[in-house]
């Protein structure tokens, strides 16, 4: 009976996912088995998994192979080289233990036939393992330094980001804007800032046949990641990694070598919105249904209340009892507040509309007086620039004079434009929620937009406990509205 053997193959990085590297190793090991007169009874393969000391990714095939060796299912382990087997000194000891306890031998294509039965053989195997470990760690150090160098120079590194195309190769690689995708990205930003839910946007993009940069359909986590990335505003980010491969220190940012699709201020607003702790995640992706869910607070425990569905219950006597929509405290240890949703929503809506009609611009972050002053100043500066351009065209100004004029006026123009953006509400689409037309705008708004406006206004709505029956006759005083 011929000696039974197993083959172990591994490659750290399989970018194309075709397993060609491990296939070549397996072919060479089969050739080795034939030359040695061994019968291969099992092949174990860990594709696209590192075996360095810094990797924390498990290698399931490696674990199965050790278990099967202890169970006596083969007597020889075949590998292309010791570095394909492992780069961890402690795992070399696993192979040494297998030889000492079960007589399992190791034969490789490129690293020879380690004699694990002798002290010198074990020493040489350990030394070779340490050399493999050192090479892996040096490779990791070079890779980390290269990543930092790319970030500091502002160059993009990685797959194509949605909104841009990659042109050139290696050192000449750069990003150029894809007009169609850039328009879609700007649209998504505007819709999110207007209060629209990510799931709803994903469904719309998929219905229109718009794909991600990898050609797949949109999912909420993918859209959220795309909207949060620094790339959108022309910034190159870099997260330093420690020797263990885990993030270490603060994220570093540098000016990117590509044209941004949105400005930094807009990006900051998107990040603030999507990372707001009060913004509740919904894994099912359904649209917001209730105005004050995760907005209003329980007056007893201080946690958020949630909305409940209405339902009918048939009693034993055949009568049907109707339970309307309610807001209730769902938190264990409390659950002491329940109130009819229609009453609370009507109360809060009347307060919101009254305040928006009277003072909406200021509450939504705008400053009408400063905005008007900035507009006037912008118009004056643009007029001066236009006049200078006409005078240059008529040869009354030299090129040097025109350059000096624009050099002084353009910084002033950009400063006034920044003042105007700061003086306006956080999103232009919110301008209709102020003044006399607020009721019509509110009636057409989605629940998500209404919730966003309430948060922007700085309202703290608390539903207080009123005792047995939870207030069958609604008392407006039981719902307190404060301003942050």
N, C-alpha and C positions, 0 to 999 in steps of 0.2 A: 504494500500500500504506500503510495507516494505521500510525501510530507505536505500537509495543508498549509496554505498561506493566505494572507489577506493583503490587499493593496490600500494604502492611504494616500489620497491626493488633496492638495490644498493650494489655493492662490489667494493673495490678499485683496487684489483689486480686479474685478471683472466688469469694466465700465460698460461693455456692450451686452453683458448678461447672456453670452452664448456658451459659456463654460468651455471655451476652446483650450485654455491653459490647463485645466484639470484633465481634459480629454487627452492632451499630448502626454502628460505625466502617466496617465493610466496605460496608454499604448506602450510607453517605454518600460513600465513595470511588468506588463504582460510578457514583453520580450525577455526581461530578466528572469521571470518565473520559468519560461520555457527553457532558457539556457541552464537554469539551476535544477530543472526537473521537478518543479513544485506545482502543486495543483491549487489554483486560486479559487477559494470558496466564498469570498466576500470582498466587495469594494466599498470603501468608506470615503466619502468626499465632502469636504467643507469648502464650497466655492464662494469667493468674494468675502472671505473672513480672514482677518489678520490673526497671526499667532504671536505677535510681539508682546513684550512685557507691559506695554501701555494700552493694549486693547482690552476692553471689558466685554466685548461681544462674545457670547458663548459659542462653542464649537460642538454642536450636537453629535456629529459623526465621530469626533475624537473620543468623546465620552462613551459612545456605544462600542467603539473598538476596544477600549480598555476593559469594559465589562465582559465582552465576548472573549477576550484573551484570558481573563481570569476564569471564565467558564470552560476553557479548554477547547474552543471551536477551531483554533488554528495554532500552529507552532511557530510561524514566521510572519514578521511584518515587513512588507516591501514598500519602499518609498523612493521617490526620485532622488532626494537628498535629505540630510538631517534638517536643513533649513525649511524644507517643505513639510517636514514632520512637525517641528515646533521651533520657536525662537525663545522659549522660556526655560531657563535653567531648571526650575522646579518640575517642569514636565519631562525634562530629560531623566530626572530621577524616577518618574513613573515607569519609563522604559527600562531603566536599570533594575527596578524592583520586579518588573515582570520577568526579567531574565533570571534573577536570583530566586524568585518564589515559584515560577512556573516553567522556567527554561525557555521562554519565548525569545527567539533570535530576531535581529534586525539586519536587513540587507538593503543597500541603496544602490541606485544606478550611478550616481555621480560622487557620492561620499564614501564609497567602498563598503566594506563588511566589518563594522565595529565588533570587536570581540568583547562582549560584555561579561564574559566569564572570568576575565583576568583584571587585576588592579590597573595595569597599564592601559588595557583596552577601555576600561571605564573612565580613566583619567583623560585619555585622548578624546573620548566621546564628550565628556564634560567641557574640555577645552574648546572643542569645535562648536559646542552649543553656546559657550560664552562669546566666541567670535561672531556667531550668527546674531546673538543678542546685541552685541555692540554695533554691528552693521545696521541692524534695524533701527536702533536708537539714533545713530548718526543720520540715517535717511529721514527719520522723523524730524530731527533738528533742522536739517536743510529745508524740509518742506515747510516747517513753521516760519523760518526766516524768509523764504520765498513768498509766502502768503502775506507777511507783513510788508515786504518790499513792494508787492503789487498794490497793496492798500495805500501805502504812503504816496505812491506815484499816481493814485486815483484811477488805476486801470481796473476794468471789470474782469472778474474771474469766475468762471462757472457757466452753467447753461444759459441759453437765451432767455432774458427776462421779457415778460409780456409788455409790449409797448415799444420794443426796439428790435432791430435785426443786428446780427453780428457779421461784420465784414472783416476781411483780412485774416491772417493766421499768426499765431504766436506773438512776437513782439509788435507786429503791425495790427493786431486784432483791436477793433474798436466797435462801439455801439452807434448806430444811426437810428433815428426815430422811424417807426412804422406808423404812417399817418392814420391808418384805419384803427389799429390797436390803441394808439395814443388817444384818439377820440373816444374810444370805448372806456379807457381808463379814466379820462376826465369826466365822462358821464357817470361812472360808478362813484367817483369821489363826490360829485355834486349830489347824487341821490342819497348817499350815506349821510352827508352833512345836512340834507333836508329831512332826515329822520327815517328813511326807508330801510327796511330790514335786509340783511345780507341774503337770507334765504330767498326772499322775493326777487332780489336782483339776479341771483343765480338762475332761478327758474326762467326769468325773462331772457337772459343771455343765451341759455340753452335752447329756448323756444325760437330764438332768432338765428340759431345755428352758429353762434360765435364760440370758438374753441379757446382753450388755454394755450399757452406757448408750447405745450407738449402735445397739442392736438386732442386733448380730452375734454369731457364736459366739466362744467363748473360745479364745485362743491363749496359749501360755506367756509370751511377752514382754509381752502385754497384762495378764495376771494379775500378773506380777512388778511391772510399773509401777504398777498399781493398789494393790498392797500396800505399795509403797515411798513413796507420795506423802504429803506432810505433811498434806493435807486430812483424812485419816482421824482424826487426833488433834486437830483444831481449830486447826491452825497454817497461816497464810498465808505461803507462801514467795515470794521474788522474786530472780531472777538478773539482776543488772545487766548491760547490754550495752554494749560499746564502740562507737565511731563506725563500726567495720567490721561491726557487727552480731553479733560473736562475744562469748561470755561473758567478762566482765571482773570480777575480784575475787571475793570470797566470796559465797556465797548468803546472802541476808538472810531472817530469819524474823520474823513478827509474829503476834500473837494474832488468830485468825480470828473473824468475826462469825457463826459458825454452831456448832451443837451437835456436839461430836465423837462419833464412833462407838466409838473405842477410846481408852484413856488414853495419855499420852505415854510412860510406861514400857513399855507393851506395844509401841507403835510402835518404840521404840528397839531392843527385842529382835528384832522382825521385820527391821529394817534390818540389825542386826548379823549375823543369820543369812543373809539373802539376799545380803549383800555380802561375806561371809567369803571371803577368797582361796582357802581350801582347799575351798570348795564348787565342785565342778567342773561346768561347763556341759555340757549334753548336747543338742545341736541336734536330735537325732532324737526327743528327748522320751520315750525308753523309761525304764521304772522301773529303779532300781538293782538289780543282780543279785548282786553280790559284796560281801561284808561289808567287806573291807579295800582295795578299789580306791580310790585317792586318799586312803587313810587311813594305811596302812602305808608304810614307807620302805625303800628299797634300802640295805643296809649298805655298799655300795661307793661309790655316787655321791651318796647322800643324797636322791635324788628319789623321788617316789611310785611304788609298784608298781601294776600293773593285773591284773585277773583275766582268764583266757583260757578259752574254751569247750573242753569235752571233744570228742574226735572219734576215729573209727576209721580206720586206714590199712591197706589191703590190700597185702601184700608180694608180690614177684614169685613166690615159692613158693606163693602162695595163702593163706598164713596171715594172720590179721588181728591187728594190734597196736592196743591201746587206749591212748589218751593222755588222762589224766584232767584235770579242771580244775586249773589252776596259778595261782600268783601269779608274775609275772615282771617284771623291770625292762625297760621298752620303750625306754629312752633310748639314742640313738646314742652310741657311744663307751664304753658300759658293757655293758648287757644280760648281766651276769655272774651274776645271781641268778634262780633258778627254784626254786619249792618247791610241793609238793602242797597244794592249797587246803584239802582236808578236814582235813589234819593241823594246819595253822596256825589254821584257824577253830575247831577243837575246843579247841586250846590257849588261844587268846585268849578264847573264850567261857567256859571254866572259870575263868579269872582274873577276868573281868568279873563273872560271877555271884557269885563269892566275895567280891569287894570290895563290890559293891552290897548284898549281904545284910548285910554287917558295917558298912559306912560310907557307904551310898548317899546318905542325906539330905545329909550335908555335902558330898560330892563333886559332887552335882547342884546345888549352890548354896544349899542350905537350912540353917537353924539352928533345930533343934527347940525348944531352950530359949527362944530369943528369940521364936519364933513363939507359944509357949504364953503367955509373959508379955504379948505384945501382945494376944492374944485375951482374956485376963482383963481387961486394962485397957480394951479396947473394950467388953466387956460391962458394966463398971462405969460407963463414961461414958454408954452408951445408957440404962442404968437411971436415971441422974441426969436425963437429958433427958426420959425418959418421966415421971418423978415431977414435974418442973417443968411439963410439959404438963398433967398431971392437976390440979396445984394451981392453974394458971391457969384451967382449966375449972371448978374449984370456987370461983373468985373469992377464993382465998387469996393469989394473986399478981397484981400488976398487969401490964399489957402491957409497961410499961417494965422491970419486974423480970425478966420472962420474957426480954425481949430482951437484957438484960445477962447473964443466965445462959447463954443459948444462944450469945451472942457469945464467952464465955470457953470453953465446953465444945466447941463445934464445931471450932475449930482444933486442940484437943487430940485430938479424935476422928480428924480427918483425919491428924494426925501418927502416931497409933498404927496406923491402917490402912495407911499407907505403910511403917511398920516391919514389919507383918505380911507385906505383899507382898514386901518385901526378904528376909525370913527364910524364905520358902517357896522350893521349887525353881522354876527359871525357868518351868515350865509345870505346871499342876496335874495334867495327864495323866501326868506322869513320877513322881507319887507312888507309883504301883503298882510301880515298878521299884526298890523298896527293901524291906528286911526279908525275912521268910520267903517271901513270895509272888513273889519276883523271877523264879524259874525259870519259873513258869506264864506270867507277863506277857511274859518274853523269848521264850518259845516262840510266842506269838501275835503278837508284834511284827513289823512289816515290816522289810525290810533297811534302808530309809531311817531308820526310828526307831532301829534298833540302831546305825547309823553315827553318828547324832546323839548318842546317849548316850555312845558311846566318846569323841567329841570333847569333850563337856561334862565328862567325867571327867578330862580332861587327860592322856590316855594317849599316849605316843609309842611306836609299835610299829615295830621295825626287824627286817627279815629279812636275816640275814647270810649271806654266801657260805660254803659248806661243802666246795667242791672237786668233783671229778668225780662225776657221778651225782646231784648236788644232794641228797644225803641220802636214799637209798632207805629207810633206817631213820631215822625222824624223831627228831631230837635237840631236845628243848625248849630246850636252852641256845643253840641257833642263832637263836632268836627272842628278842630282848631287849625288855622292856617297862619303860619309864621313865615317871616322872610329872612333868609340867611344873610 
